[in-house]
């Protein structure tokens, strides 16, 4: 989510740079015969620079389309994150909660755990962002001409996109300030449903030199055996699967198998760039902290 928001910021800055151009002096499309300096007026008014072609300054609306599209992309990402938090708060696992939560409608003394107003705002943002921005449809196949012909219809659409995006980001920021995540319960949930069983196949390939297809087949047989005989010890099920697939036992006892299948091991062993291992997840934070300090000092 953080990297996605950072990319949103890059897109917003790019859209702002395209928008922050001074059309003053374009007049009625053709410019003026008076000796004005559009660069001076741009500097005085705080624009990055004057627009290029005077005709394009009046007739084009691509900067509005770009801005609304960027807001739509932001809404998609934020809406998905809110829905993920809502799922964690509402589910039986109850893995996250926020101080900014709604009250239960049935029992006023109980908090629902749903981040503040997210249960009502998130669907609204999702519905808006799921549809293509209406701005392109408004100007599709319209000829180049005075922007007033289309700008009056476009500006409210762009405004509403940014209004919704601002509300959604503000909501997430407010909810995350007091959000609490039950790490122990998250780890317990991660052990359910064979979420980490892929690591068993990976380990067999890395440590036992088995082709991954063979490791995968053995792992599938291991899970199937436990489902058919749930009272069987996992290490016994593994040895039965190994005997069936490769014709020999594997050098793993119950403790070793438990470690291989543990969520903590699953995370720690994935140390490639961008992976979930702690040394990798801390790296971007250190980089962002240095960048933030440099920006502040500058």
C-alpha positions as CSV (number, residue, x, y, z in Angstrom):
1,X,0.0,0.0,0.0
2,X,2.8,2.4,0.8
3,X,4.6,1.9,-2.5
4,X,1.2,2.3,-4.3
5,X,0.6,5.6,-2.5
6,X,4.1,6.7,-3.4
7,X,3.4,5.9,-7.1
8,X,0.1,7.8,-6.7
9,X,2.1,10.8,-5.5
10,X,4.4,10.5,-8.5
11,X,1.4,10.5,-10.8
12,X,-0.2,13.4,-9.0
13,X,3.0,15.4,-9.3
14,X,3.2,14.7,-13.0
15,X,-0.5,15.6,-13.5
16,X,0.1,18.8,-11.5
17,X,3.1,19.7,-13.6
18,X,1.0,19.3,-16.8
19,X,-1.8,21.4,-15.3
20,X,0.3,24.1,-13.7
21,X,0.8,26.0,-17.0
22,X,-0.3,29.5,-17.6
23,X,-2.8,30.0,-20.4
24,X,-2.9,33.8,-19.9
25,X,-2.2,35.6,-23.1
26,X,-3.7,32.9,-25.3
27,X,-6.7,35.1,-25.6
28,X,-9.3,33.8,-28.0
29,X,-7.2,30.9,-29.3
30,X,-4.9,33.0,-31.5
31,X,-3.0,35.0,-28.9
32,X,-2.5,38.7,-29.2
33,X,-0.6,41.3,-31.2
34,X,0.4,43.2,-28.0
35,X,4.0,42.8,-26.9
36,X,3.2,40.9,-23.6
37,X,5.7,38.6,-21.9
38,X,3.9,35.4,-21.0
39,X,6.9,34.1,-19.0
40,X,6.8,37.1,-16.7
41,X,3.1,36.7,-16.0
42,X,3.6,33.0,-15.4
43,X,6.3,33.7,-12.8
44,X,4.2,36.4,-11.1
45,X,1.2,34.1,-10.9
46,X,3.1,31.1,-9.7
47,X,2.8,28.9,-12.7
48,X,5.7,26.6,-13.8
49,X,5.7,28.1,-17.3
50,X,3.3,29.3,-19.9
51,X,1.4,26.9,-22.0
52,X,2.9,26.2,-25.4
53,X,0.6,26.7,-28.3
54,X,-2.2,29.2,-27.8
55,X,-4.7,27.1,-29.7
56,X,-3.9,24.1,-27.5
57,X,-4.2,26.3,-24.4
58,X,-7.8,26.9,-25.2
59,X,-8.9,23.8,-27.1
60,X,-7.3,20.9,-25.3
61,X,-8.6,19.3,-22.1
62,X,-6.1,16.4,-21.7
63,X,-4.7,17.9,-18.4
64,X,-8.2,17.5,-16.9
65,X,-8.5,14.0,-18.1
66,X,-5.1,13.1,-16.7
67,X,-6.0,14.6,-13.3
68,X,-9.3,12.7,-13.0
69,X,-7.6,9.5,-14.1
70,X,-4.9,9.8,-11.5
71,X,-7.6,10.4,-8.8
72,X,-9.4,7.3,-10.0
73,X,-6.3,5.2,-9.7
74,X,-5.8,6.5,-6.2
75,X,-9.4,5.6,-5.3
76,X,-8.9,2.1,-6.6
77,X,-5.9,1.4,-4.4
78,X,-7.3,3.1,-1.3
79,X,-10.6,1.4,-1.7
80,X,-9.0,-2.0,-1.9
81,X,-6.9,-1.4,1.2
82,X,-10.0,-0.2,3.2
83,X,-11.9,-3.4,2.1
84,X,-8.9,-5.5,3.3
85,X,-9.0,-3.8,6.7
86,X,-12.8,-4.2,6.9
87,X,-12.4,-7.9,6.1
88,X,-9.9,-8.3,8.9
89,X,-12.0,-6.4,11.4
90,X,-15.3,-8.1,10.5
91,X,-14.0,-11.7,10.2
92,X,-14.1,-14.2,13.0
93,X,-10.3,-13.9,13.2
94,X,-10.6,-10.2,14.2
95,X,-7.0,-9.5,13.3
96,X,-7.2,-5.7,13.2
97,X,-9.2,-2.9,14.8
98,X,-9.1,0.9,15.1
99,X,-10.0,3.4,17.8
100,X,-12.0,5.2,15.1
101,X,-14.6,2.4,14.8
102,X,-18.3,2.4,14.4
103,X,-20.6,1.2,17.1
104,X,-22.6,-2.0,16.7
105,X,-26.1,-1.2,15.7
106,X,-27.4,-4.1,17.7
107,X,-25.4,-3.5,20.9
108,X,-24.4,0.1,21.5
109,X,-21.9,-0.9,24.2
110,X,-19.9,-2.9,21.6
111,X,-17.6,-1.6,18.9
112,X,-17.8,-3.4,15.6
113,X,-14.1,-3.0,15.1
114,X,-14.6,-1.6,11.6
115,X,-12.3,1.3,11.0
116,X,-14.2,4.6,11.4
117,X,-16.9,5.1,8.7
118,X,-15.0,2.7,6.4
119,X,-18.0,0.4,6.1
120,X,-20.0,3.2,4.4
121,X,-17.3,5.2,2.6
122,X,-15.4,2.2,1.2
123,X,-18.2,0.9,-1.0
124,X,-18.9,4.4,-2.3
125,X,-15.3,4.9,-3.3
126,X,-15.2,1.4,-4.8
127,X,-18.3,2.0,-6.9
128,X,-17.0,5.3,-8.2
129,X,-13.5,4.0,-9.0
130,X,-14.7,0.7,-10.5
131,X,-16.3,2.7,-13.4
132,X,-14.1,4.4,-16.0
133,X,-13.9,8.1,-15.2
134,X,-16.7,9.9,-16.9
135,X,-14.4,12.7,-18.1
136,X,-13.1,11.0,-21.2
137,X,-16.7,10.1,-22.3
138,X,-17.7,13.7,-21.9
139,X,-15.2,14.9,-24.5
140,X,-15.0,11.8,-26.7
141,X,-15.2,12.7,-30.4
142,X,-15.8,16.4,-29.6
143,X,-13.9,18.8,-32.0
144,X,-11.2,21.1,-30.9
145,X,-12.6,24.5,-30.0
146,X,-13.2,26.9,-27.2
147,X,-12.7,24.9,-23.9
148,X,-15.8,26.5,-22.4
149,X,-17.8,24.1,-24.6
150,X,-16.5,21.2,-22.5
151,X,-14.9,22.7,-19.4
152,X,-18.2,23.5,-17.7
153,X,-19.1,19.8,-17.8
154,X,-15.6,18.5,-17.0
155,X,-14.6,20.6,-14.0
156,X,-17.4,19.2,-11.6
157,X,-16.4,15.7,-12.6
158,X,-12.7,16.3,-11.8
159,X,-13.6,18.1,-8.6
160,X,-15.7,15.2,-7.4
161,X,-12.9,12.7,-8.2
162,X,-10.4,14.6,-6.1
163,X,-13.0,15.2,-3.4
164,X,-13.6,11.4,-3.1
165,X,-9.9,10.6,-3.3
166,X,-9.1,13.2,-0.6
167,X,-11.8,11.8,1.7
168,X,-10.6,8.2,1.2
169,X,-7.0,9.0,1.9
170,X,-7.9,11.0,4.9
171,X,-10.1,8.2,6.2
172,X,-7.2,5.7,5.9
173,X,-4.7,8.0,7.5
174,X,-7.1,8.6,10.4
175,X,-7.9,4.9,10.9
176,X,-4.3,3.8,10.7
177,X,-3.2,6.3,13.3
178,X,-4.9,4.2,16.0
179,X,-5.0,0.8,14.2
180,X,-4.0,-2.2,16.1
181,X,-3.0,-5.6,14.6
182,X,-3.1,-8.8,16.6
183,X,0.2,-10.3,15.5
184,X,-0.2,-13.5,17.5
185,X,-3.7,-14.1,16.0
186,X,-2.4,-13.2,12.6
187,X,0.3,-15.9,12.9
188,X,-2.3,-18.4,14.1
189,X,-4.5,-17.7,11.1
190,X,-1.6,-18.0,8.8
191,X,-1.1,-21.6,10.0
192,X,-4.5,-22.6,8.8
193,X,-5.5,-23.9,5.4
194,X,-2.1,-25.0,4.4
195,X,-1.1,-21.5,3.4
196,X,2.6,-22.2,3.9
197,X,2.8,-25.7,2.4
198,X,4.6,-24.4,-0.8
199,X,7.6,-23.9,1.4
200,X,7.7,-27.7,2.0
201,X,8.0,-28.3,-1.7
202,X,10.7,-25.5,-2.0
203,X,12.6,-27.1,0.9
204,X,12.6,-30.5,-0.6
205,X,14.0,-29.1,-3.8
206,X,16.6,-27.0,-2.1
207,X,17.8,-29.5,0.5
208,X,17.0,-32.9,-1.0
209,X,17.8,-32.0,-4.6
210,X,14.4,-33.2,-5.9
211,X,13.0,-31.8,-9.1
212,X,10.3,-29.3,-8.1
213,X,7.6,-31.3,-9.9
214,X,8.5,-34.2,-7.7
215,X,8.6,-32.0,-4.6
216,X,5.2,-30.6,-5.6
217,X,3.7,-34.1,-6.1
218,X,5.1,-35.2,-2.8
219,X,3.7,-32.2,-1.0
220,X,0.2,-32.7,-2.6
221,X,0.3,-36.3,-1.4
222,X,1.3,-35.2,2.1
223,X,-1.7,-32.8,2.4
224,X,-4.1,-35.4,0.9
225,X,-2.9,-38.0,3.4
226,X,-3.6,-35.7,6.3
227,X,-7.0,-34.9,5.0
228,X,-7.9,-38.5,4.6
229,X,-6.4,-39.5,8.0
230,X,-6.6,-36.3,10.2
231,X,-5.5,-38.2,13.3
232,X,-2.2,-39.1,11.7
233,X,0.9,-37.1,12.9
234,X,2.1,-34.7,10.2
235,X,5.6,-36.2,10.2
236,X,4.1,-39.7,9.6
237,X,2.0,-38.4,6.8
238,X,5.1,-36.9,5.2
239,X,7.0,-40.1,5.4
240,X,4.1,-42.0,3.9
241,X,4.0,-39.5,1.0
242,X,7.7,-39.7,0.6
243,X,7.7,-43.5,0.4
244,X,4.9,-43.4,-2.2
245,X,6.5,-40.7,-4.4
246,X,10.3,-41.2,-4.1
247,X,10.5,-44.6,-2.5
248,X,12.5,-43.5,0.6
249,X,12.0,-41.6,3.9
250,X,13.0,-38.0,4.4
251,X,15.4,-36.8,7.1
252,X,12.9,-34.6,8.9
253,X,11.5,-35.1,12.4
254,X,8.3,-33.5,13.8
255,X,10.1,-30.4,15.0
256,X,11.9,-29.8,11.6
257,X,8.6,-30.3,9.7
258,X,6.8,-27.8,12.1
259,X,9.6,-25.3,11.4
260,X,9.4,-25.7,7.6
261,X,5.6,-25.2,7.7
262,X,5.6,-22.3,10.2
263,X,4.6,-18.8,8.9
264,X,7.6,-17.3,10.6
265,X,10.0,-19.5,8.7
266,X,8.0,-18.9,5.5
267,X,8.5,-15.2,5.8
268,X,12.1,-15.2,7.1
269,X,13.5,-17.5,4.3
270,X,12.2,-15.1,1.5
271,X,15.1,-12.7,1.5
272,X,15.1,-11.8,-2.2
273,X,14.8,-8.1,-3.0
274,X,11.3,-6.9,-2.2
275,X,10.5,-10.1,-0.3
276,X,8.7,-10.3,3.1
277,X,11.8,-11.1,5.2
278,X,12.4,-8.5,7.9
279,X,15.7,-7.4,6.5
280,X,14.0,-6.7,3.2
281,X,10.9,-4.9,4.5
282,X,13.1,-2.7,6.7
283,X,15.3,-1.6,3.8
284,X,12.6,0.6,2.1
285,X,11.8,2.2,5.5
286,X,15.5,3.1,6.1
287,X,15.7,4.5,2.6
288,X,12.5,6.6,3.1
289,X,13.7,7.8,6.5
290,X,17.0,9.0,4.9
291,X,15.1,10.7,2.1
292,X,12.7,12.4,4.5
293,X,15.5,13.7,6.7
294,X,17.3,15.0,3.6
295,X,14.2,16.7,2.4
296,X,13.6,18.2,5.8
297,X,17.1,19.5,6.1
298,X,17.0,20.9,2.6
